[in-house]
């Protein structure tokens, strides 16, 4: 999965990725990044699409659910 609208200036960009505590059952993972178009820091939930692991493992970009966002100064 590639998030293309990321502001990577200064100390911004893709800042963190973590799995949901119940990942094995719900396939959710969370990404903390700075969204370039809206100039907001976001924590978004995505759904994992491929369960075989390795280099074929992917997330569903269109499954993004914004959990938290705040303006970047």
CORFEN-V36460 format. One record per backbone hydrogen bond with DSSP energy under -0.5 kcal/mol. CO is the residue of the C=O (numbers start at 0). NH is the residue of the N-H. If there is no record, write none. Layout:
co->[CO | CO]
nh->[NH | NH]
This chain:
co->[1 | 3 | 4 | 5 | 8 | 12 | 12 | 15 | 17 | 19 | 21 | 21 | 22 | 26 | 27 | 28 | 29 | 30 | 30 | 31 | 31 | 32 | 32 | 33 | 34 | 34 | 38 | 39 | 40 | 41 | 41 | 42 | 42 | 43 | 44 | 45 | 46 | 48 | 52 | 53 | 57 | 57 | 58 | 59 | 59 | 60 | 64 | 64 | 67 | 69]
nh->[3 | 5 | 35 | 7 | 11 | 14 | 33 | 31 | 29 | 22 | 24 | 25 | 26 | 47 | 19 | 45 | 17 | 32 | 43 | 14 | 15 | 34 | 41 | 6 | 38 | 39 | 71 | 34 | 69 | 32 | 43 | 66 | 67 | 30 | 64 | 28 | 59 | 50 | 55 | 56 | 48 | 49 | 60 | 46 | 62 | 63 | 44 | 66 | 42 | 40]
